[in-house]
Amino acid sequence: MIIDGRALAQDILAEAKGIALSLGRMPVVRAVAVAPSTVTQSYLRVKGMRAGAAGARLDVVRLLHDATTENVISAIHAPGADAVIVQLPLPEGIDQEAVFAAIPREKDADVLSQAARTAFEQSEEDTLMPPVADAIAEMLIRGGVSLEGKRAFVVGKGYLVGAPAAAFLRQRGAEVTVLDKASFDRDALLEADIVVSGAGAPHLIVPNMVKEGVVLIDAGTSEQAGAIVGDIDPACAEKASVYTPVPGGVGPVAVACLYRNAARLAARAAGQQKSAA
């Protein structure tokens, strides 16, 4: 089964729009980017194009290459946004940890701050999921995949993909092994019932590394010969019971989950304001 991420994303965007309509206004999502590259600009364009379907507005704050950590934090704290995201990567010289810490939890749609991330990892009530982990969850639901007792391998330890994916899989009862470039073992993946890859290495995983019936979630993106490709060779789809392609898989679903998070944050804030009135 090949999961159509674009179709699934439309369903989630419609859910986000329903929340926005109940508010009676468009939630405002602020994206802060520092000297965005051509690739980063393309990511921002995609997010901008999806905003309308989510009933939201994306405001992009583009800072110049000489911006300081304080400049980024000031942009985060500026009034007028229901949710704030920081477009990665940040240039050298910017204190990423300080920037993440500056994002108020009540506006952290990307779940980047330590407060929001810890709440997610500890499965606190009403906590948001990081968009990529949320996208993986939605795609597994769409594929009818149960995680309890399954052997899951996560390739990559990154803060945006590998770490939240591993935390989510453990929460749902999977036995999780995390591999990175240093510990990557071609043979080990043959034991996996589920593989989630976010290494950003073109076609790192090929058919002879995985068993028949494996669930393959490709959350890695790279550029190869001018095209966007994933970590998992598309030929692996023939062996997989569930497979997510790149492009058109995790990426669009994660963007939709980001907007759903933003809508939920706006709804929570509105509810708190009514309670205080």
C-alpha positions as CSV (number, residue, x, y, z in Angstrom):
1,M,0.0,0.0,0.0
2,I,1.5,3.3,-1.1
3,I,0.2,6.1,1.1
4,D,-0.9,9.2,-0.8
5,G,0.4,12.0,1.5
6,R,-1.1,14.8,-0.5
7,A,-4.6,13.3,-0.2
8,L,-4.2,12.7,3.5
9,A,-2.8,16.2,4.0
10,Q,-6.0,17.6,2.4
11,D,-8.1,15.8,5.0
12,I,-6.0,17.3,7.9
13,L,-6.0,20.8,6.4
14,A,-9.8,20.6,6.2
15,E,-9.8,19.6,9.9
16,A,-7.6,22.6,10.7
17,K,-9.9,24.9,8.6
18,G,-12.9,23.6,10.6
19,I,-11.2,24.7,13.8
20,A,-10.4,28.1,12.3
21,L,-14.1,28.6,11.2
22,S,-15.2,27.9,14.7
23,L,-13.0,30.7,15.9
24,G,-14.6,33.1,13.4
25,R,-11.2,34.4,12.2
26,M,-8.0,33.2,10.5
27,P,-5.3,32.0,12.8
28,V,-2.0,33.8,12.1
29,V,1.1,31.7,11.8
30,R,4.4,33.6,11.8
31,A,7.4,31.9,10.2
32,V,10.8,33.4,11.1
33,A,13.6,32.7,8.6
34,V,17.2,34.0,8.7
35,A,18.9,34.4,5.3
36,P,16.7,31.7,3.7
37,S,18.4,29.7,1.0
38,T,16.7,28.8,-2.3
39,V,15.6,25.4,-0.8
40,T,14.3,27.1,2.4
41,Q,12.4,29.6,0.3
42,S,10.7,26.7,-1.6
43,Y,9.7,25.2,1.8
44,L,8.2,28.5,2.8
45,R,6.3,28.8,-0.5
46,V,4.8,25.4,0.1
47,K,3.7,26.4,3.6
48,G,2.3,29.6,2.2
49,M,0.3,27.7,-0.4
50,R,-1.2,25.4,2.2
51,A,-2.3,28.2,4.6
52,G,-5.5,29.0,2.8
53,A,-6.7,25.3,2.8
54,A,-6.1,25.4,6.6
55,G,-8.1,28.6,7.0
56,A,-5.0,30.3,8.2
57,R,-2.6,33.1,7.2
58,L,1.2,32.6,7.0
59,D,3.3,35.7,7.8
60,V,6.9,35.2,6.9
61,V,9.6,37.4,8.6
62,R,12.8,37.2,6.7
63,L,15.9,38.4,8.6
64,L,19.2,39.2,6.9
65,H,22.3,37.1,7.1
66,D,23.8,39.4,9.8
67,A,20.8,38.9,12.2
68,T,21.7,38.1,15.7
69,T,20.1,35.6,18.2
70,E,18.4,38.6,19.8
71,N,17.0,39.7,16.5
72,V,15.4,36.3,16.0
73,I,14.0,36.2,19.5
74,S,12.5,39.7,19.0
75,A,10.8,38.4,15.9
76,I,9.4,35.5,17.8
77,H,8.0,37.7,20.6
78,A,6.5,40.3,18.3
79,P,2.7,40.5,18.9
80,G,0.1,39.5,16.3
81,A,0.6,35.8,15.9
82,D,-1.3,32.8,17.2
83,A,1.6,30.4,16.4
84,V,5.3,31.0,15.7
85,I,7.6,28.7,13.8
86,V,11.3,29.1,13.2
87,Q,12.4,27.9,9.7
88,L,15.5,25.8,9.9
89,P,18.3,25.6,9.3
90,L,19.6,28.7,11.2
91,P,22.9,30.2,10.2
92,E,26.1,29.7,12.2
93,G,26.3,32.3,14.9
94,I,22.7,32.0,15.9
95,D,22.1,30.2,19.2
96,Q,19.5,27.6,18.2
97,E,18.9,26.4,21.7
98,A,18.2,30.0,22.9
99,V,15.9,30.6,19.9
100,F,13.9,27.4,20.6
101,A,13.6,28.3,24.3
102,A,12.2,31.7,23.4
103,I,9.2,30.2,21.6
104,P,6.2,30.4,24.0
105,R,4.7,27.0,24.6
106,E,1.3,28.4,23.9
107,K,2.5,29.4,20.4
108,D,4.8,26.5,19.6
109,A,3.1,24.7,16.7
110,D,6.4,23.0,15.7
111,V,7.0,21.7,19.3
112,L,10.6,23.0,19.2
113,S,10.9,24.5,22.7
114,Q,12.2,22.2,25.4
115,A,9.0,22.8,27.4
116,A,6.8,21.7,24.6
117,R,9.0,18.8,23.6
118,T,9.3,17.5,27.2
119,A,5.5,17.6,27.5
120,F,5.2,15.5,24.3
121,E,7.9,13.0,25.4
122,Q,6.1,12.5,28.7
123,S,2.7,12.2,27.0
124,E,1.2,15.0,29.1
125,E,-2.5,15.5,28.6
126,D,-3.5,17.8,25.7
127,T,0.1,18.2,24.5
128,L,0.8,18.7,20.8
129,M,2.8,16.3,18.7
130,P,5.8,17.5,16.6
131,P,4.4,17.7,13.0
132,V,6.6,14.9,11.6
133,A,5.7,12.5,14.4
134,D,2.1,13.5,14.0
135,A,2.4,12.9,10.2
136,I,3.9,9.4,10.9
137,A,1.0,8.6,13.2
138,E,-1.6,9.7,10.7
139,M,0.1,7.6,7.9
140,L,0.3,4.5,10.1
141,I,-3.4,4.9,10.9
142,R,-4.2,5.3,7.2
143,G,-2.1,2.1,6.5
144,G,-3.9,0.2,9.3
145,V,-0.6,-0.4,11.1
146,S,-0.5,-1.4,14.8
147,L,2.7,-0.6,16.7
148,E,2.3,-2.7,19.9
149,G,5.1,-5.2,20.1
150,K,6.6,-4.4,16.7
151,R,10.3,-3.9,16.0
152,A,10.8,-0.4,14.7
153,F,14.1,1.0,13.5
154,V,14.6,4.8,13.2
155,V,17.4,5.9,11.0
156,G,18.6,9.3,12.1
157,K,18.7,11.1,15.5
158,G,17.8,14.6,14.4
159,Y,15.7,16.9,16.5
160,L,13.0,17.3,13.9
161,V,12.6,13.8,12.6
162,G,14.5,11.0,14.3
163,A,14.1,12.0,18.0
164,P,10.3,12.7,17.9
165,A,9.7,9.7,15.7
166,A,11.5,7.4,18.2
167,A,9.6,8.9,21.1
168,F,6.2,8.4,19.4
169,L,6.9,4.8,18.4
170,R,8.0,4.0,22.0
171,Q,4.8,5.6,23.3
172,R,2.7,3.3,21.1
173,G,4.4,0.2,22.3
174,A,7.0,-0.5,19.7
175,E,10.5,-1.8,20.5
176,V,12.7,0.9,19.0
177,T,16.3,0.9,17.8
178,V,17.8,4.2,16.6
179,L,20.6,4.1,14.0
180,D,22.7,7.0,12.8
181,K,25.4,7.2,10.1
182,A,28.0,5.9,12.5
183,S,25.9,2.9,13.7
184,F,24.1,2.2,10.5
185,D,23.9,-1.6,9.9
186,R,22.6,-2.8,6.6
187,D,21.8,-6.3,8.0
188,A,20.1,-5.0,11.1
189,L,17.2,-3.5,9.1
190,L,16.2,-7.0,8.0
191,E,14.9,-7.5,11.5
192,A,12.6,-4.5,11.3
193,D,8.8,-4.6,11.1
194,I,8.8,-0.8,10.7
195,V,11.5,1.5,9.3
196,V,11.3,5.3,9.7
197,S,14.1,7.1,8.0
198,G,15.1,10.7,8.4
199,A,18.8,10.6,7.6
200,G,18.7,12.8,4.6
201,A,20.8,10.4,2.6
202,P,19.6,9.7,-1.0
203,H,18.4,6.1,-1.4
204,L,20.3,4.9,1.7
205,I,17.9,2.0,2.1
206,V,17.6,-0.5,-0.8
207,P,15.5,-3.6,-1.3
208,N,18.0,-6.2,0.0
209,M,18.1,-4.4,3.4
210,V,14.4,-5.0,4.3
211,K,12.1,-8.0,4.6
212,E,8.9,-8.7,2.8
213,G,5.9,-7.0,4.4
214,V,7.9,-4.2,6.1
215,V,6.3,-0.8,6.8
216,L,8.5,1.9,5.3
217,I,8.0,5.5,6.4
218,D,10.4,7.8,4.4
219,A,10.8,11.2,6.2
220,G,14.2,12.0,4.7
221,T,14.6,14.5,1.8
222,S,17.7,15.2,-0.3
223,E,18.4,16.7,-3.7
224,Q,19.9,14.4,-6.3
225,A,20.5,15.4,-9.9
226,G,18.1,18.3,-9.4
227,A,15.3,16.2,-8.0
228,I,14.0,15.7,-4.5
229,V,14.5,12.1,-3.3
230,G,14.1,10.2,-0.1
231,D,16.2,7.9,2.0
232,I,14.4,4.8,0.8
233,D,14.9,3.6,-2.8
234,P,11.4,3.5,-4.4
235,A,12.1,-0.1,-5.5
236,C,11.6,-1.0,-1.8
237,A,7.9,-0.4,-2.3
238,E,7.5,-3.8,-4.0
239,K,8.5,-5.5,-0.7
240,A,6.6,-3.2,1.7
241,S,3.1,-3.6,3.1
242,V,3.0,0.1,3.6
243,Y,5.3,2.7,1.8
244,T,5.4,6.5,1.8
245,P,7.0,8.1,-1.2
246,V,9.2,11.1,-1.5
247,P,8.0,13.6,-2.7
248,G,4.3,13.3,-1.8
249,G,4.5,11.4,1.4
250,V,5.4,12.6,4.9
251,G,6.3,16.2,3.8
252,P,2.8,17.4,2.9
253,V,1.2,15.6,5.8
254,A,3.7,17.2,8.3
255,V,2.8,20.7,6.9
256,A,-0.9,20.0,7.4
257,C,-0.2,18.8,10.9
258,L,1.7,22.0,11.6
259,Y,-1.4,24.0,10.6
260,R,-3.6,21.8,12.7
261,N,-1.4,22.4,15.7
262,A,-1.6,26.2,15.0
263,A,-5.4,26.0,14.8
264,R,-5.5,24.1,18.1
265,L,-3.3,26.6,19.8
266,A,-5.5,29.5,18.6
267,A,-8.6,27.7,19.8
268,R,-7.0,27.1,23.2
269,A,-6.0,30.7,23.6
270,A,-9.5,31.8,22.6
271,G,-11.0,29.4,25.2
272,Q,-8.7,30.8,27.9
273,Q,-9.7,34.3,27.1
274,K,-13.4,33.5,27.3
275,S,-12.8,31.8,30.7
276,A,-11.0,34.9,32.0
277,A,-13.7,37.3,30.8
